[in-house]
Amino acid sequence: METYSLLRSFADSWMLLVLTLFFVGVVFWAWRPGSRRAHEDAANAIFRHERKPAGDDWESASEEARK
């Protein structure tokens, strides 16, 4: 069996299964119960420094935004 045929049969069978399971895993990871805070933080990131500019210390600025 030549290399192309071997890789083609692998891609048609097992790689399809692996990529499908990977996709399902990513969807479950995104919709897990503990991810609400991360999604809300990402959604509100553009409003984080709306009232005043960000300071030089990014860590303290992000902690203030979380409060």
N, C-alpha and C positions, 0 to 999 in steps of 0.2 A: 504494500500500500504506500503510495507516495505521500509526501508531507502535506500537500494541499488537501487531499482527500481525508487524511486523518484529522487535520485541524478543522475542516469543514464539518465533519461528523461530530466532533467534540463541541463545536459552537452550536450546532443544530440541536443537540440534546442537553448536555450538562450545563453549558454556559447559559442557555436560556433559563434553566431552572435556577441557577445561581443568581442571575440578574433579577429574576422575578422575586426571589426571596429577599434580595438586597432592597428592591423597591418597596416591598411590603414592610420591611424593617424600618426603612426611613420614614414611611408614612406613620407607622406606629410610634416611632421615636418623636416625631413632630407633634402628634396628638396625645402624648402621654400626659397624665394628670399633673405632674410636677412642672410642666413647661409653661404654664400660664404666665408666670412672672417674667420669664425670659422673653416671651412674645410681647407682653405689654411693654417691657423695657425697650425692645427693638422698635415697637410702633411709636413710642413717645420720644425716641432719641432726638428727633429733629426739633423738639420743643424744649430740650433740656436746658439751654442757655438763652431762653427767649427774653428774659428781663434784663440780664446783664451778660457781658462777655465771659467766656470761660477764663479761669485763672491759669497761672503757670503750672500749678500742681493739679494734674489731671485726676489723680486718685481721689483727692479730697473733693474735687468738683463732681466726680461721679457718685461719691458717697452722699453728697448733699442732694443730688438729684433723686436718689433712691428713697430719701426720707419723705 
